[in-house]
Amino acid sequence: MPAAQSPHLVIPFSSCSGDAWLQAMKALPSGKQGGLKNLSRLLQGMKLLEPLAIQALSLSTPPERVVAKALGLSGFAAMPDGLIPWAALQASQTPGLQDQHGKSWAFITPCHWAMGREHATLTDPAALGLSEADSRTLLAAMQPYFETEGIVLHFAAVDRWLATGEVFRLLPTASLDRVMGRNVGPWLPGSKALKLLQNEMQMLLYTHPLNDERGMKRLQTVNSFWLSGTGALAQAPTTPLPDIRINRGLAQAAFTADWVAHAQAWAALDAGDIAALLTRQAAGETVRLSLCSESQALTFETSAPSLLSKTRNFFKPSSALDVLLQL
């Protein structure tokens, strides 16, 4: 695990498949090292630590696995797919909930399912634009139904609540990133009780005054919830968490398959977080970078190059796009 002061940047959706994405990336204004000059320069001073390859249909995503390992979560290597206890980790860091160690937790995300003729599609929860008051109103309305299943809800953020209940301890769940823009059916958790609860909530929300109000304003209604981050922590962290930053600037364009926007977001990322990481590396810091696709992740760390490798890099600068195409 890197030292707490060593920055580690994780970038989900770094690379996407298809010719349209590749052409959009190639269309970025280019120099000697392609359209992502800072990323190319950063990678020249790094070595590949470890590649990660998983199934594209796994419940946990490559960025989640990278971060879980970097955090040194106890028992990480043995964690089943879909049981990285993100909610339990957040609860362990939340004032008022830290004394509930050993309990199992989950994230509850209020969301909108777009109902089609054959299936429902999960839309981006952030697009709901809920206020804190509205989010708390919905939580209060749903709480009694969850309590009948032994689940207690806790407000954590407008678009994500914490829930504790024994049902979550061994229940694998899919990351939101796996489901966004897709048919929810194949990704629903395998708990009959929770499926019934979900149906109850859909009926409750259908007639809720808040949704009537949102409908009159032509806003998306909150008609369901998504369950993720389930599990229990074997041991709460006893040391400060590492300096890990997850930049999700590429995610929205990936969800909507807008490859021009994805390339533009990469250019902004190159000029922002990548440039900042390059500056820290140039100042002598050891930094880490994890580039992730839906099924792979490549993690790099600052290395001290030999004179020979410096000479090779001078005459043959690496292309960031070549690295992204390995994902």
N, C-alpha and C positions, 0 to 999 in steps of 0.2 A: 504494500500500500504506500503511495507517495506521501511524503511529509505533508502536514496540514497546510504549510505555507506554499507548497508547490501547486501552481494552477493546473487544472485539468479541464480542458474544454471538450465537451461531447456534443456532436452535431447529428441529430436524427435526420433521416431522409437526405443524406449527403449525395446519394446517387440513386437515380431511378432508371428503369428499363425503357427501352423503346427508342426508335430512331428520332422521333420528334423531340424527345428530351436532349438527345445527343446533339442534334442540329442547333437547338437553342443555346446549349452551352458553347458550341463552337462559334456561334454568332457574337459572343461577347467580345468587346474591343480587346485586341490581343497585342502583346509585346513579345519579347524574346521567349517568355515562359508561358505564353498563353494568356487567357483572360483572367486568371486568378493569380496574379503575380506574387502577392503576399503569401498565399498558401504554398506556392511553389518554393519560395525562398525559405519558408518555415520548415517544409519537409526536407529540404536539403541538409538542414542541421539536425535531423532526427534519424532514429533507427526504429524499425518495426519491432515492437515488443511481442505482440501476440495477435494472431488473427482469430476471429470467432466466426463460426458458421453454424446456423441453426435452421430449422425448417421455417419457411415463410408463413406457415399456418400455425406456428407455435403460439401459445397464449402470451408469453413474455417476449418482449422485443429485444433486439440486440442492444440498443442503448440502455435498457433496464438492466440487462445482465452485466454490461460493462460497469455501470454505476454501482450495482450491488457488490461486485467484486472489489471495486475501488474503495467502497465504504468499509470493506472488511466485515460484512454482515456475518455473524456467527452461523455456521452451518450452511453457508452459501452453496458450496459444491454439491451438497445433497438435496438442495431445494428442488422439489418437483416443478415442472412447468406450470406457470400461473399461480405460484405460491410464494413469490417474493413479497415479504410483508411490508409493503410501502406504507400502508395506513398505520400499522403498528409502530413503525419507525417514527412517523409524524406524531402519533399520540405520545410516544416516549419523550418527544421534544416540546410538547405542548403543556404550558402551565395549567394545572388543575386536572390533568389526565396522567401525569407522570407516575402517580402512585398505583396505577392499574396494570402494572407489569405482569406479564404472563397471560393476559387476556388476548383473545383473538379479535382482529379488527378488519374493517373494510372501508373503502371509499364509496360514497353514494353520490353520483353526479346527476342532478336534475337535467333532463334533456328533452329533445323533441325527436320523435320517430316519424319520419315521413312515410305515410301509409300508401303503399302501392296495391295493385290488384293481386299480386302474388306474395309480396313480402314487405316488411318494414325496413327502412334504411335509417341508420343513425346519422343525424346531422350534427354539425359542430356545436357543442354546448355553449361555446363562447358567443355564438351568434345570437343567443337569447338575450344577452344584455341585461340580465336580471339585476335589480337593485338589492342591497342588503335586506331592506325591509321585505321585499317580495320573497326573497330566498328564505328568510326566517318564517314568513307566513306559511309557505309551502311545507317547511320542515315541521312546523307545529301541527298542521293538518294531517301529515303523514305519520307522525310519531306514534299515536295510539295503535295504528295498524301494525307497525313494526314491533311494538312492545308485545303484542299477542304472540309473536314468534321468538320472544326473548331477546330482541334487538333494541338497543338504546342509541338514538341519534344525537350527535353533537355538532353544533355549527362550527365549521372551520374556515370556510370561505364562501363567497357568494355562489360559486359554481361547483363546490365540492364539500360535502359533509363527511364527518367521521361517524362510523357505526361500530359498536362492539356487540358481539354475540358469539356464542360457542359454535354456531352453524358455520362461521367463517374459518374455523381453525384449519380444516383440511379440504376446503372448497376451492379448487382452482378456478380462476377467473381471467378473462381476456383483458389486456390493456386497451384503453380507449383508442390508441393509435392503430390497433388491429382492426377495429370495427368502423371507424369513421368513414362515412360514405359508402358503407357496405350493408348487405343484408344481415340483420342482427341474428337471425335464426341459428346459424351454425355456431355462433359464439356465445349463446346464452349459457349460464352456469347450470350444471346438472343437478339442481336441487328442486324437487317437486314443490316443496313448501314455498321456496322463494319465487318460483314461477307463478304460483297461485297469488302470492303477495303482489307480484308485479301486475297481474291482471286486476287485482283489487285497486291498486294505485291508479291504473289507467282509467278505471270507472270513476274513482274519486276525482281525479284531475279533470276529467271530461266535463264535469258539471261545476267545477270550482269557480267562484266569482272572479278570482284573479285571471283565470283564462278567458272568461267572458269579456273582461276589460281589455285584455291583450288582443282578443279577436276583433273587438271594435276598433282598435288602433292598427289593425292589420299587422300585428306582430305574431311571430311564431308562438304557439302555446307550449306549455310544459306538459307533456302528456305521458311521460314515463321517467325512468331513472336507469342509470347504468352502474353496475357493481364491479369493482376492480380493487387491486392492491390487497387482496385477502391474505390472511395468515397470522401467525403469532411470532414474535421475536424470541429466539432462544435465549438471547441475552441483550439487554439494552446497552447501547454504546456508552463506554465509560471515559472515552477520550474525545476531544473536539473532532468534529467531522472534517474530512479533507476539503480542500478548496476546489470543489467541482462545480462547474457551470454548464448547464444544458441550454444550448441556444436552439430554440424551436422556430427560428425565422424562416425555415424552408418548409415547415409542415403544411401550412395552409395551401400553398401552391401545389404540393404533392397530393393532398386530399382531393383537390379539384382538377388535377391533371392539367394545370395551366403551366406549361413548360417554359414559356417566355417569362412569366412571373417568377418561376423557380430559378431561372438563370439570373434574373435581376436581383432576386433575394440573395443568391450566392455572391454576386458582385458587392452588394451592401455588406454582407458578412465578411467578405475579404477585406473591405475597407474599414471594418469595425473590429469585431472580436479577434479576427485572425491577425490583423495588423497590431493590435494590442499585445497579443501573445508573442508575436515576432519581436516586438520591442523588448519584452521581458526576457526572451531568449537571448537577444543580442546583448542585453545587459549582464548576462552570465547566469541567469536563473535556469533551473531545470524545469521544463514544462512538458505537459502531456496533451496529446490530441487524439480523440477517437472519432473516426469517420464511420458513419453507420448507414446501412441500407435496411431493407425489410428483412433480410436474411443473413447479413454479415456485418462485421465490425472490424476495423483495423485500428489498433492503438499504437501510437508513436510516442517516443520520448526523446528529449534532447540528448545528443551524443557528442562526444569530443572527436571531431574528424581528424584522421591522419592527414599528413601532407599530400599523400597520393590521392586520397578521396577528395581533398580540396581541389586538387588539380583537375580531377575528372569532372567534378561539379562545375568548374569554371568553363570547361570546354563543352560539357553536355549537361546543361541545366535540366532538372527533372520537370516534367509537366504535371501540374496538379490534376488535369483532366485524365491523364494516363493512370494516376493512382485511383481516382474515382471510378474509373472503368473496371478496376479490379474487384469492386464491391458487387 
